[in-house]
Amino acid sequence: MTHHYTVLHGGTILTFDGALPTDAASRASGEPGVDDAAGRRATAICFAHERILAVGGDAEILALAGPDSHVVDLRGRAVLPGFVEPHAHPYWEGFVAGMRLLAGRERRAALKALPGGAERLEPDAWLVARYDPTGWDRPDDPTRDDLDRAVPDRPVLLAHVSGHAVTANSLALALAGIGPETPDVPGRSAIERDGTGEPTGILRGPDAWDRVASAMPAPTAADGHAALARAAARLAADGVTSVADADLGSTAGLAAELAAWGEAIASGAMPLAVSLMPGLVRIAPAPGDAVPSPPDIAADLPDAARARVRLTHVKLKADGALTTHTAWLRAPYEDAPHAGGPVHDPSALAERIRGATAAGWAVATHAIGDAAVIAVLDAYAAAAATATAVAPDPAHPHRVEHAMLLDGDLIARLAASGATAVVQPEFLAWAGATYRARLGEVRAAQLLPFAALLAAGISMPFSSDRPVVPGAPLDGVRAALRHDSGLSVAEALHAWTAAGAAALGDDDAGRLDVGRRSDLVILSRDPTVVPTRAWARGDDGIAVVATIAGGHLVAGRLEGLA
Ligand SMILES: [Zn+2]
């Protein structure tokens, strides 16, 4: 009985088996054959359907092949565990994939491209697009006047690429019922106003999108399915085999998005391993509200999808983004007369976290500024200290999303908390100049000290937050190595594989050894033999050749493999 075995031989298999997050710790572990954070090497691997059957030398593994097996000569290419993406927004990525992104160098030219996005729309349909001002000559957010000039005859909603601000034109503001009398919701959505009290069209805060988008026709079930199918294809092409939606409900509402995920998984349109992180304020709007448990949320998934979805963390936001001046800092911005602020006051933050843990969730809280990271660590400690506290499952520690601005004391506090820091190296390549403008050189130099986080013993998976940035893990490796010369290629790859699987509590992913899921990415050659400086320059020459999820080829091509 050898049929349906697949044997890949003649390459380098980076198993990550026996590895720890740093090269030094991996070597010191005394595991035989483990010299760095990529773990034991092999030259061949055999899997059948969803499970890995054997990893080892060519002769030993080829001996397992029978007449019905697929046998593939890797010809020196490398096999790694499929990349794990523990913080992304796949529904949003698929939803905006066909829409305009107004970017580039000239603000005026970027806004000129907006009307072109309406070419194929029905006469009254909303025009939705994104903008990224980080490269603009004049980085001011667009206003309603800018949008009215460009598109006067239909509602327009333009989302900042970070997701933490939007601009609406006059028609969209009117449809959303936003006028001079409309109040702000402190911490959640601030309506910018001109000298006369008229809204400028710009809204900032975590609910800015919802506040306007609620007036838009809801995406249909077919729209949701198409969005997730598009996202799956893009993720797979980048070598990703596990993905977490880090704010379920943030685009089209929880029920619509949960239904779309269920349908896409059941139909095979989403063939990757999936973790869903419901937005806590969506499943329990007020701080004291009863929080639905993971089984309560799972009950709304079709049977065929339920067993394939991990539900371990809820998502919460403590602050905003540096690019939109909404991250919460201890000291004011370099280029604005304020320091941002919290989304929730401290007692509400702790109360929400306590309620979520009591319902069986761990919590993943967005905190970018140093003040926000302190508030989140305080809230995790306060929630754990209450009389009715329930300790989170040790397999699913709480997470701090982004954790960008950290000094030595804060790194020590983060390490002592046991929380996982889910960080995004590609942010630095994308918005580094904007961060320096916001923070000044001294504070900007403290952003995302990867090697220091690892040295402190903090679990630090990489992620991208895509589609905030394009999000290919190999680009994340490049950005990380350019930013922090203390990091090695093996450590960066560990952060995209084994560390991400640990953050998701997914024992079946992140390492290649017997019994784990057949989730693999095939790269053009061994990435760990390419010098760090070539990666940092971006001339490493490493590319994704093929991606295999659950034993199925989901992207790319490999001769001999169906
Ligand atoms: Zn995010």
Boltz pocket constraint, residues with backbone or C-beta under 6 A from the ligand:
constraints:
  - pocket:
      binder: B
      contacts: [[A, 87], [A, 88], [A, 89], [A, 246], [A, 465]]
      max_distance: 6.0
